[in-house]
Amino acid sequence: MHGVDAELSPSLSSRSEDKFFVVVSVLLPIFAQAAYIFDVFYYHFISKEINGYEGLLSSVLSVFGYLQYCVPIRSRCIRFFYHLFIWILSEIGTLGHLILSGKSHKSSLVLYSLSGLVDSIYCGCLIYCRVFSKDRYVRVHMAIEQRHLFRFISRLEVILAIFIPIFFDTRFTTLTRDNIAFYILFDFFAEYYHRFHGLRVKAVLYVFVGTVTASVTLEWIHIVKHDTKYEVASSLCELLASCLCYSLIIMQFFPNNFISRKKMAKHRRRQTVSSIASQQTYHSRHSFDSTFEKNICYF
């Protein structure tokens, strides 16, 4: 394990100047996993009797749990324990569901077991990329900045206005869902789409969007028809969407999936030079044509 390195994104210097933002970005993923644990035990011990609030808080904060990959921590040692701590919190919540759900809900047991496995694999890949990788070019290409944080909050306010009535409706059981987080992440990932290199990383993003759409559609059908098979299908689509989201996050660490900023700058300079040259050619031709037209006598 190495000490301090320069693995962080190019915008680290601008972000590190705002110490408050750095602290908030470090704490929010921890709060997201803590809210997940709270909602798990609240549902199993209290909400089954009251059947009111269930997984609203963790569903809202889950988007910040996905953003742990770009937390601006310089030390590799601290990053290792940070990601490990968040994984432990996530597994505590998942184990709580597995233990307290009971053997009567076999589909839930399978889904939460798969979810815990996927989270564990993702944590291992994330620790490898941010801690143990010897490649100096492995860095964060999709980094969160101050403007992104406020954009997430503004979108959460709109989404909450739609989902709050569903979460508090006593006729439905709505546990923690990550579809809210995925909708917010669409816009965040799309902002870096122009730097995606290759068909593979672009295909992952498109399939990710389609899978989340299918999950939400099936969830609404379940709410209308009260058929369990639609709920299971929606949860499976959501699990697949989380796999695709994790894959996209891991893929962005590697430079072959992203166009470097230097290449982007060179490409823009070439486009600027070619546009200037084309404009000069156009103006020269236009001036020649106008001069030629002046020498023509019209009858």
Backbone torsions as a table, in degrees:
resi	resn	phi	psi	omega
1	MET	NA	137.3	-175.1
2	HIS	-96.8	169.3	178.6
3	GLY	-89.4	-122.8	-178.2
4	VAL	-85.3	139.6	178.4
5	ASP	-142.6	-177.4	-178.5
6	ALA	-110.9	43.1	-176.2
7	GLU	-74.0	-19.8	-169.6
8	LEU	-70.1	168.2	-172.0
9	SER	-67.8	163.0	179.9
10	PRO	-61.9	-22.1	-179.5
11	SER	-87.8	11.2	-177.3
12	LEU	-61.8	-40.3	-177.6
13	SER	-60.5	-40.6	179.0
14	SER	-71.9	-34.0	-179.7
15	ARG	-75.4	-37.6	-176.9
16	SER	-67.6	-19.4	176.8
17	GLU	-68.3	-27.5	178.0
18	ASP	-97.0	90.4	-176.0
19	LYS	-63.7	-34.8	-179.6
20	PHE	-63.2	-42.6	178.8
21	PHE	-63.4	-39.4	179.4
22	VAL	-62.3	-44.4	179.6
23	VAL	-64.1	-42.9	-179.7
24	VAL	-64.0	-43.3	-179.2
25	SER	-66.7	-26.8	176.5
26	VAL	-77.7	-37.6	-174.3
27	LEU	-82.5	-31.2	-174.9
28	LEU	-60.0	-43.6	175.9
29	PRO	-61.1	-34.0	177.2
30	ILE	-67.6	-42.9	177.4
31	PHE	-62.2	-37.1	-180.0
32	ALA	-62.5	-44.4	179.4
33	GLN	-72.0	-33.9	175.9
34	ALA	-64.9	-39.0	176.6
35	ALA	-65.5	-34.7	177.1
36	TYR	-63.3	-44.4	178.1
37	ILE	-63.9	-42.5	179.1
38	PHE	-60.6	-45.4	-178.4
39	ASP	-67.0	-33.7	178.5
40	VAL	-62.1	-52.5	-176.1
41	PHE	-75.3	-29.4	175.8
42	TYR	-64.8	-42.5	-179.1
43	TYR	-65.1	-45.6	-173.8
44	HIS	-76.1	-26.3	-176.8
45	PHE	-104.3	-25.6	-174.9
46	ILE	-123.0	-47.7	-168.8
47	SER	-68.4	-22.0	178.5
48	LYS	-66.0	-27.4	178.9
49	GLU	-88.3	-44.7	-178.3
50	ILE	-82.2	-38.6	178.9
51	ASN	56.3	47.5	176.6
52	GLY	-116.3	-105.5	176.7
53	TYR	-62.1	135.5	-178.6
54	GLU	-130.9	-80.2	-175.2
55	GLY	-122.0	28.7	-173.7
56	LEU	-66.7	-48.0	-175.1
57	LEU	-62.5	-46.5	-179.5
58	SER	-69.0	-31.9	177.5
59	SER	-67.1	-35.1	179.3
60	VAL	-72.3	-42.9	-175.1
61	LEU	-85.7	-6.8	-175.2
62	SER	-61.9	-26.8	179.7
63	VAL	-60.8	-33.6	179.9
64	PHE	-74.5	-25.7	174.7
65	GLY	-64.5	-33.7	178.3
66	TYR	-73.1	-16.1	-175.7
67	LEU	-94.1	11.1	179.0
68	GLN	-65.9	-20.4	-176.2
69	TYR	-66.5	-20.6	-177.1
70	CYS	-117.4	24.5	177.2
71	VAL	-65.2	127.8	-174.3
72	PRO	-79.0	76.0	174.9
73	ILE	-111.4	124.3	-174.0
74	ARG	-76.0	-43.3	-174.4
75	SER	-74.3	130.1	177.1
76	ARG	-67.5	-35.1	179.4
77	CYS	-63.4	-45.7	178.5
78	ILE	-66.0	-38.4	177.8
79	ARG	-61.1	-39.5	180.0
80	PHE	-59.9	-51.6	-178.5
81	PHE	-70.1	-29.2	178.2
82	TYR	-65.2	-51.8	179.7
83	HIS	-66.3	-35.0	177.5
84	LEU	-65.4	-39.9	179.6
85	PHE	-65.1	-42.6	178.8
86	ILE	-65.8	-38.4	176.9
87	TRP	-63.0	-40.8	178.7
88	ILE	-61.9	-43.6	177.9
89	LEU	-61.4	-42.5	179.5
90	SER	-63.5	-42.1	-178.9
91	GLU	-69.9	-30.8	176.3
92	ILE	-62.0	-45.4	177.8
93	GLY	-63.4	-42.5	179.9
94	THR	-66.5	-41.9	177.1
95	LEU	-63.9	-35.6	175.7
96	GLY	-59.1	-43.4	176.3
97	HIS	-63.5	-42.7	-177.5
98	LEU	-64.6	-41.8	-176.1
99	ILE	-75.8	-41.6	-172.9
100	LEU	-87.4	-15.6	179.6
101	SER	-69.2	-31.8	-179.4
102	GLY	83.8	171.1	-177.4
103	LYS	-79.7	-7.8	-177.3
104	SER	-72.9	-27.4	-179.0
105	HIS	-104.4	80.7	-176.9
106	LYS	-67.1	-37.2	179.5
107	SER	-63.3	-39.1	178.5
108	SER	-66.2	-38.5	178.6
109	LEU	-62.6	-42.5	179.7
110	VAL	-66.2	-44.7	-177.9
111	LEU	-64.1	-44.5	-179.2
112	TYR	-71.1	-30.9	175.2
113	SER	-65.9	-45.1	177.3
114	LEU	-64.3	-38.7	179.1
115	SER	-62.9	-43.3	177.2
116	GLY	-63.4	-37.6	178.3
117	LEU	-66.2	-44.3	179.5
118	VAL	-62.9	-43.1	178.5
119	ASP	-62.8	-36.9	-180.0
120	SER	-68.0	-43.1	178.2
121	ILE	-63.2	-42.8	179.4
122	TYR	-62.4	-43.0	179.3
123	CYS	-61.5	-41.5	178.1
124	GLY	-63.0	-43.1	178.0
125	CYS	-65.4	-40.0	-179.0
126	LEU	-65.5	-42.6	178.6
127	ILE	-65.7	-37.9	177.6
128	TYR	-63.0	-46.1	-176.4
129	CYS	-68.0	-37.8	-172.9
130	ARG	-98.2	-11.8	-174.8
131	VAL	-124.2	-55.3	-169.2
132	PHE	-95.9	-10.0	-178.8
133	SER	-68.0	132.4	179.5
134	LYS	-89.6	-7.4	-179.8
135	ASP	-75.1	116.0	-177.5
136	ARG	-67.9	-16.2	-177.9
137	TYR	-92.7	0.1	175.2
138	VAL	-76.2	108.0	-175.1
139	ARG	-144.7	167.5	178.5
140	VAL	-76.8	120.0	178.8
141	HIS	-97.3	-25.4	177.7
142	MET	-113.4	83.6	-174.7
143	ALA	-93.8	143.3	176.6
144	ILE	-83.0	138.1	178.4
145	GLU	-122.5	177.5	-175.4
146	GLN	-59.1	-41.0	-177.0
147	ARG	-65.6	-30.6	178.8
148	HIS	-66.7	-39.6	-178.2
149	LEU	-60.9	-45.7	179.4
150	PHE	-69.7	-30.6	176.9
151	ARG	-68.0	-39.3	176.8
152	PHE	-60.9	-44.3	-178.1
153	ILE	-64.3	-41.4	-179.6
154	SER	-64.5	-38.3	178.5
155	ARG	-72.5	-33.1	177.4
156	LEU	-63.2	-35.8	179.5
157	GLU	-63.6	-39.3	178.9
158	VAL	-69.7	-43.1	-178.7
159	ILE	-66.9	-37.1	-179.9
160	LEU	-62.1	-36.3	179.2
161	ALA	-61.3	-25.3	179.8
162	ILE	-88.8	-39.4	-170.3
163	PHE	-91.8	-21.1	-178.6
164	ILE	-57.6	-45.5	178.6
165	PRO	-59.6	-31.6	-179.3
166	ILE	-74.4	-42.3	-179.0
167	PHE	-63.9	-34.7	-176.4
168	PHE	-96.0	3.9	176.9
169	ASP	-77.7	122.3	-176.2
170	THR	-69.8	-10.6	179.8
171	ARG	-81.7	-15.7	-174.4
172	PHE	-118.7	152.2	172.4
173	THR	-110.2	107.0	-176.7
174	THR	-119.5	99.2	177.3
175	LEU	-83.8	-173.2	-177.8
176	THR	-58.1	125.2	177.4
177	ARG	-124.1	138.6	-178.4
178	ASP	-94.9	0.7	-179.2
179	ASN	-61.9	-32.4	176.5
180	ILE	-62.2	-43.8	178.3
181	ALA	-63.3	-40.0	-177.9
182	PHE	-64.8	-39.0	178.4
183	TYR	-61.2	-38.5	179.5
184	ILE	-72.7	-34.9	-179.4
185	LEU	-71.9	-22.9	177.1
186	PHE	-52.5	-53.2	-176.3
187	ASP	-65.4	-36.7	-179.7
188	PHE	-66.0	-46.0	179.4
189	PHE	-69.1	-37.2	-178.6
190	ALA	-64.7	-25.2	178.4
191	GLU	-63.4	-26.0	-179.7
192	TYR	-102.9	8.7	-175.1
193	TYR	-61.0	-34.3	-177.7
194	HIS	-66.0	-14.8	178.8
195	ARG	-100.9	-2.7	177.4
196	PHE	-64.9	137.3	-178.8
197	HIS	-123.2	118.9	178.2
198	GLY	102.1	158.0	-177.6
199	LEU	-74.4	-30.2	-173.1
200	ARG	-63.2	-50.7	-176.7
201	VAL	-68.3	-33.7	177.2
202	LYS	-69.3	-39.4	179.3
203	ALA	-64.1	-37.9	178.8
204	VAL	-61.4	-41.9	179.6
205	LEU	-65.0	-43.6	-179.5
206	TYR	-65.4	-43.4	179.2
207	VAL	-66.2	-36.3	177.1
208	PHE	-59.7	-47.1	179.1
209	VAL	-63.0	-44.0	179.7
210	GLY	-65.0	-37.4	-179.8
211	THR	-67.5	-41.6	178.3
212	VAL	-64.6	-40.2	177.4
213	THR	-60.8	-42.3	177.6
214	ALA	-64.5	-39.7	179.7
215	SER	-62.8	-45.2	179.8
216	VAL	-66.3	-40.1	179.1
217	THR	-61.3	-45.8	179.4
218	LEU	-65.9	-33.5	178.1
219	GLU	-66.0	-41.7	178.2
220	TRP	-67.8	-35.8	176.4
221	ILE	-63.8	-39.8	177.3
222	HIS	-63.1	-40.0	179.6
223	ILE	-64.0	-35.2	-178.4
224	VAL	-79.5	-44.9	-172.6
225	LYS	-96.7	-14.5	179.8
226	HIS	58.4	39.5	179.3
227	ASP	-105.2	126.3	-174.3
228	THR	-64.9	-31.9	-176.6
229	LYS	-64.0	-31.4	176.5
230	TYR	-70.6	-34.9	177.3
231	GLU	-65.8	-43.0	178.3
232	VAL	-64.6	-42.8	179.1
233	ALA	-63.7	-39.1	177.7
234	SER	-64.5	-41.0	179.4
235	SER	-67.0	-36.9	177.5
236	LEU	-65.8	-41.6	176.8
237	CYS	-63.7	-37.8	178.6
238	GLU	-67.0	-38.5	176.4
239	LEU	-63.9	-42.2	176.8
240	LEU	-64.2	-38.7	178.2
241	ALA	-63.6	-38.8	177.7
242	SER	-65.2	-37.5	175.8
243	CYS	-61.8	-43.6	179.4
244	LEU	-66.7	-38.8	177.8
245	CYS	-63.7	-44.8	177.0
246	TYR	-62.3	-40.5	179.2
247	SER	-62.3	-42.9	179.1
248	LEU	-63.6	-39.2	178.8
249	ILE	-64.9	-44.1	-179.6
250	ILE	-68.6	-38.9	-179.1
251	MET	-63.7	-31.2	-176.6
252	GLN	-72.5	-9.4	177.1
253	PHE	-74.2	-22.1	-171.9
254	PHE	-100.7	131.4	-171.8
255	PRO	-65.4	-23.5	-179.0
256	ASN	-70.0	-14.1	176.8
257	ASN	-95.2	-3.1	-177.4
258	PHE	-133.6	143.7	173.2
259	ILE	-81.6	126.3	-177.4
260	SER	-67.5	158.5	179.7
261	ARG	-64.9	-31.9	178.5
262	LYS	-65.8	-43.4	178.3
263	LYS	-66.2	-37.7	177.2
264	MET	-62.7	-41.7	179.2
265	ALA	-65.3	-41.7	177.9
266	LYS	-63.4	-42.2	180.0
267	HIS	-63.5	-40.3	179.1
268	ARG	-67.3	-38.2	177.9
269	ARG	-64.4	-40.9	178.2
270	ARG	-64.0	-41.5	178.4
271	GLN	-64.3	-39.4	179.2
272	THR	-64.7	-44.6	180.0
273	VAL	-64.3	-43.8	-179.1
274	SER	-66.3	-36.7	178.6
275	SER	-67.9	-39.6	177.6
276	ILE	-64.6	-42.9	179.6
277	ALA	-63.6	-41.6	179.7
278	SER	-65.8	-37.2	177.9
279	GLN	-66.5	-40.4	177.9
280	GLN	-64.4	-41.0	178.5
281	THR	-64.1	-40.4	179.2
282	TYR	-63.9	-45.5	-178.9
283	HIS	-66.1	-38.0	179.5
284	SER	-66.2	-41.5	178.2
285	ARG	-66.5	-40.5	-179.0
286	HIS	-64.9	-40.0	178.8
287	SER	-68.0	-36.5	177.5
288	PHE	-65.5	-42.4	-179.9
289	ASP	-65.2	-39.0	-179.7
290	SER	-67.9	-37.7	177.9
291	THR	-66.4	-39.7	179.2
292	PHE	-65.7	-37.1	-179.2
293	GLU	-68.7	-30.8	179.6
294	LYS	-66.7	-27.2	-178.1
295	ASN	-86.4	1.4	-179.8
296	ILE	-100.1	132.1	177.7
297	CYS	-93.9	125.1	179.6
298	TYR	-101.1	137.8	-178.9
299	PHE	-111.6	NA	NA
